[in-house]
Amino acid sequence: MRMARTAWLFILLLALAAPAAAVPLLPMEFSGSVTIDGSPAPAGTVVTARINGSDCGSLTLATAGVYGGDALFDERLVVCGEDGDAQKPIAFFVSGVLAAGTAVYTPGVSTRLDLTAAGIKGDFKGDGRVDIGDVAFVAHMVVGKATADPAADFNGNGAVDIGDAAKIAYFYVEKIPAL
């Protein structure tokens, strides 16, 4: 009887100890301004945070040039790290382009960080994002209905061809992370 009671007590202690070891890190929150080539990023632009090459948070701009807000209940870019990510650098991407502005992952902190990015690779319409219009424009270049732009040579083979059209299409549907 005493042996059974000890066994049950041991099982109970194991059951209670297991969840305590799996406590996740608190997220880090960001807000600030976003510019592309010195102009406010348009509404609909996506800001993504990555730690060690893994996406760990993203936010779509509701207002041109601003991501997140400073007020208590404003939506912010929430970055959720994993075990071992504390004090690692966070890279920020604006519509897939690496932005100037980095931070160190500090769980539980909310901070302001202004981001700047160069023009968006693949954004031939200049609206701050790669969309179906840009995919169609590259397709027109491939078939000769538009003048080939060397910036559309995404595969680096010296010509705008079907490989480039496929690559921008894959980027648009988020099958690849960058052009």
C-alpha positions as a Markdown table, in Angstrom:
| # | Residue | x | y | z |
|---|---|---|---|---|
| 1 | Met | 0.0 | 0.0 | 0.0 |
| 2 | Arg | 2.8 | 2.4 | 0.9 |
| 3 | Met | 4.7 | 1.5 | -2.2 |
| 4 | Ala | 1.6 | 2.3 | -4.4 |
| 5 | Arg | 1.1 | 5.6 | -2.7 |
| 6 | Thr | 4.8 | 6.5 | -3.3 |
| 7 | Ala | 4.5 | 5.6 | -6.9 |
| 8 | Trp | 1.4 | 7.8 | -7.4 |
| 9 | Leu | 3.1 | 10.7 | -5.7 |
| 10 | Phe | 6.1 | 10.3 | -8.0 |
| 11 | Ile | 3.9 | 10.2 | -11.1 |
| 12 | Leu | 2.1 | 13.4 | -9.9 |
| 13 | Leu | 5.4 | 15.2 | -9.3 |
| 14 | Leu | 6.5 | 14.3 | -12.8 |
| 15 | Ala | 3.3 | 15.5 | -14.3 |
| 16 | Leu | 3.5 | 18.8 | -12.5 |
| 17 | Ala | 7.2 | 19.3 | -13.3 |
| 18 | Ala | 6.9 | 18.7 | -17.1 |
| 19 | Pro | 4.8 | 21.8 | -17.9 |
| 20 | Ala | 7.1 | 24.1 | -15.8 |
| 21 | Ala | 10.0 | 23.2 | -18.1 |
| 22 | Ala | 8.1 | 24.4 | -21.2 |
| 23 | Val | 7.5 | 28.0 | -20.3 |
| 24 | Pro | 7.7 | 30.1 | -23.5 |
| 25 | Leu | 9.7 | 33.4 | -23.7 |
| 26 | Leu | 7.7 | 36.6 | -23.6 |
| 27 | Pro | 7.3 | 38.3 | -26.9 |
| 28 | Met | 9.0 | 41.6 | -27.8 |
| 29 | Glu | 6.9 | 44.4 | -29.5 |
| 30 | Phe | 7.9 | 47.0 | -32.0 |
| 31 | Ser | 6.4 | 50.1 | -33.5 |
| 32 | Gly | 7.8 | 53.0 | -35.6 |
| 33 | Ser | 8.1 | 54.5 | -39.0 |
| 34 | Val | 8.8 | 52.7 | -42.3 |
| 35 | Thr | 10.3 | 54.4 | -45.3 |
| 36 | Ile | 11.3 | 53.0 | -48.7 |
| 37 | Asp | 13.8 | 55.1 | -50.6 |
| 38 | Gly | 13.1 | 58.0 | -48.2 |
| 39 | Ser | 9.3 | 58.0 | -48.8 |
| 40 | Pro | 6.7 | 56.6 | -46.4 |
| 41 | Ala | 6.0 | 52.9 | -47.1 |
| 42 | Pro | 2.5 | 52.5 | -48.5 |
| 43 | Ala | -0.4 | 50.9 | -46.6 |
| 44 | Gly | -0.4 | 47.2 | -47.2 |
| 45 | Thr | 3.4 | 46.9 | -47.0 |
| 46 | Val | 4.5 | 43.9 | -44.9 |
| 47 | Val | 7.1 | 44.2 | -42.2 |
| 48 | Thr | 8.7 | 40.9 | -41.1 |
| 49 | Ala | 11.0 | 40.1 | -38.2 |
| 50 | Arg | 13.5 | 37.2 | -38.4 |
| 51 | Ile | 15.8 | 35.6 | -35.9 |
| 52 | Asn | 18.4 | 33.2 | -37.3 |
| 53 | Gly | 16.7 | 33.3 | -40.6 |
| 54 | Ser | 13.3 | 32.2 | -39.3 |
| 55 | Asp | 10.2 | 34.4 | -39.4 |
| 56 | Cys | 9.1 | 35.3 | -35.9 |
| 57 | Gly | 6.6 | 38.0 | -36.5 |
| 58 | Ser | 5.0 | 40.2 | -39.2 |
| 59 | Leu | 2.6 | 43.1 | -39.5 |
| 60 | Thr | 0.9 | 44.7 | -42.5 |
| 61 | Leu | 0.9 | 48.5 | -42.5 |
| 62 | Ala | -2.6 | 49.9 | -42.1 |
| 63 | Thr | -1.3 | 53.5 | -42.4 |
| 64 | Ala | 1.3 | 54.6 | -44.8 |
| 65 | Gly | 4.7 | 55.0 | -43.2 |
| 66 | Val | 3.7 | 53.6 | -39.8 |
| 67 | Tyr | 3.8 | 50.2 | -38.3 |
| 68 | Gly | 2.3 | 49.6 | -34.9 |
| 69 | Gly | 1.5 | 52.4 | -32.5 |
| 70 | Asp | 2.6 | 53.9 | -29.2 |
| 71 | Ala | -0.7 | 53.9 | -27.4 |
| 72 | Leu | -1.4 | 51.2 | -24.9 |
| 73 | Phe | -3.8 | 49.2 | -27.0 |
| 74 | Asp | -2.4 | 49.9 | -30.5 |
| 75 | Glu | -1.4 | 46.9 | -32.6 |
| 76 | Arg | 2.4 | 46.3 | -32.7 |
| 77 | Leu | 4.8 | 44.0 | -34.5 |
| 78 | Val | 5.0 | 41.1 | -32.0 |
| 79 | Val | 8.2 | 39.1 | -32.2 |
| 80 | Cys | 8.0 | 35.7 | -30.6 |
| 81 | Gly | 11.4 | 34.1 | -30.0 |
| 82 | Glu | 12.2 | 30.5 | -29.1 |
| 83 | Asp | 14.4 | 29.0 | -26.3 |
| 84 | Gly | 17.9 | 30.3 | -26.8 |
| 85 | Asp | 16.9 | 33.4 | -28.9 |
| 86 | Ala | 17.3 | 35.9 | -26.1 |
| 87 | Gln | 20.0 | 38.5 | -26.9 |
| 88 | Lys | 20.2 | 37.4 | -30.5 |
| 89 | Pro | 19.9 | 40.0 | -33.3 |
| 90 | Ile | 16.6 | 40.5 | -35.1 |
| 91 | Ala | 16.6 | 41.4 | -38.8 |
| 92 | Phe | 13.7 | 43.3 | -40.2 |
| 93 | Phe | 12.4 | 43.0 | -43.8 |
| 94 | Val | 10.1 | 45.5 | -45.6 |
| 95 | Ser | 8.2 | 43.7 | -48.4 |
| 96 | Gly | 11.1 | 41.1 | -48.5 |
| 97 | Val | 13.9 | 43.6 | -48.6 |
| 98 | Leu | 16.4 | 43.8 | -45.6 |
| 99 | Ala | 15.8 | 47.1 | -43.8 |
| 100 | Ala | 18.3 | 49.3 | -42.0 |
| 101 | Gly | 17.5 | 49.0 | -38.3 |
| 102 | Thr | 18.1 | 46.0 | -36.1 |
| 103 | Ala | 17.4 | 45.1 | -32.5 |
| 104 | Val | 18.4 | 42.5 | -30.0 |
| 105 | Tyr | 15.7 | 40.1 | -28.9 |
| 106 | Thr | 14.8 | 41.1 | -25.3 |
| 107 | Pro | 11.7 | 39.2 | -24.1 |
| 108 | Gly | 9.0 | 41.3 | -22.6 |
| 109 | Val | 10.2 | 44.7 | -24.0 |
| 110 | Ser | 8.2 | 47.1 | -26.2 |
| 111 | Thr | 10.3 | 49.5 | -28.2 |
| 112 | Arg | 10.2 | 52.0 | -31.0 |
| 113 | Leu | 12.4 | 51.3 | -34.0 |
| 114 | Asp | 12.3 | 53.3 | -37.3 |
| 115 | Leu | 13.0 | 51.2 | -40.4 |
| 116 | Thr | 14.3 | 52.3 | -43.8 |
| 117 | Ala | 14.6 | 50.1 | -46.9 |
| 118 | Ala | 15.8 | 50.5 | -50.4 |
| 119 | Gly | 13.5 | 50.1 | -53.3 |
| 120 | Ile | 11.7 | 46.8 | -53.4 |
| 121 | Lys | 13.3 | 44.3 | -55.7 |
| 122 | Gly | 10.6 | 43.3 | -58.3 |
| 123 | Asp | 8.4 | 46.3 | -57.6 |
| 124 | Phe | 8.3 | 47.7 | -61.2 |
| 125 | Lys | 5.1 | 49.8 | -60.6 |
| 126 | Gly | 6.8 | 51.6 | -57.7 |
| 127 | Asp | 3.9 | 51.1 | -55.2 |
| 128 | Gly | 6.1 | 49.6 | -52.4 |
| 129 | Arg | 5.3 | 45.9 | -52.9 |
| 130 | Val | 5.5 | 43.1 | -55.4 |
| 131 | Asp | 2.0 | 42.3 | -56.6 |
| 132 | Ile | 0.3 | 40.5 | -59.5 |
| 133 | Gly | 0.8 | 43.6 | -61.7 |
| 134 | Asp | 4.6 | 43.2 | -61.3 |
| 135 | Val | 4.3 | 39.5 | -62.1 |
| 136 | Ala | 2.4 | 40.3 | -65.2 |
| 137 | Phe | 4.8 | 43.0 | -66.2 |
| 138 | Val | 7.8 | 40.6 | -66.1 |
| 139 | Ala | 5.7 | 38.1 | -68.1 |
| 140 | His | 5.2 | 40.8 | -70.7 |
| 141 | Met | 9.0 | 41.3 | -70.8 |
| 142 | Val | 9.6 | 37.6 | -71.4 |
| 143 | Val | 7.2 | 37.5 | -74.4 |
| 144 | Gly | 8.5 | 40.8 | -75.8 |
| 145 | Lys | 5.4 | 42.9 | -75.1 |
| 146 | Ala | 7.5 | 45.2 | -72.8 |
| 147 | Thr | 11.1 | 46.2 | -73.0 |
| 148 | Ala | 13.2 | 43.9 | -70.9 |
| 149 | Asp | 14.5 | 45.6 | -67.7 |
| 150 | Pro | 17.9 | 44.2 | -66.5 |
| 151 | Ala | 16.5 | 44.5 | -62.9 |
| 152 | Ala | 14.1 | 41.7 | -63.8 |
| 153 | Asp | 17.0 | 39.3 | -64.3 |
| 154 | Phe | 16.3 | 37.6 | -60.9 |
| 155 | Asn | 18.2 | 34.4 | -61.7 |
| 156 | Gly | 21.3 | 36.3 | -62.9 |
| 157 | Asn | 21.8 | 34.6 | -66.2 |
| 158 | Gly | 22.0 | 37.9 | -68.2 |
| 159 | Ala | 18.6 | 37.7 | -69.8 |
| 160 | Val | 15.0 | 38.2 | -68.7 |
| 161 | Asp | 13.4 | 34.8 | -69.4 |
| 162 | Ile | 10.8 | 32.3 | -68.2 |
| 163 | Gly | 13.0 | 31.5 | -65.1 |
| 164 | Asp | 12.7 | 35.2 | -64.0 |
| 165 | Ala | 8.9 | 35.1 | -64.6 |
| 166 | Ala | 8.6 | 32.0 | -62.5 |
| 167 | Lys | 10.8 | 33.4 | -59.7 |
| 168 | Ile | 8.8 | 36.6 | -59.3 |
| 169 | Ala | 5.6 | 34.5 | -59.4 |
| 170 | Tyr | 6.9 | 32.2 | -56.7 |
| 171 | Phe | 7.9 | 35.2 | -54.6 |
| 172 | Tyr | 4.5 | 36.7 | -55.0 |
| 173 | Val | 2.7 | 33.6 | -53.7 |
| 174 | Glu | 5.3 | 33.3 | -50.9 |
| 175 | Lys | 6.9 | 30.0 | -52.0 |
| 176 | Ile | 10.3 | 31.6 | -51.8 |
| 177 | Pro | 11.5 | 34.3 | -49.3 |
| 178 | Ala | 13.3 | 36.6 | -51.6 |
| 179 | Leu | 13.9 | 37.4 | -55.3 |
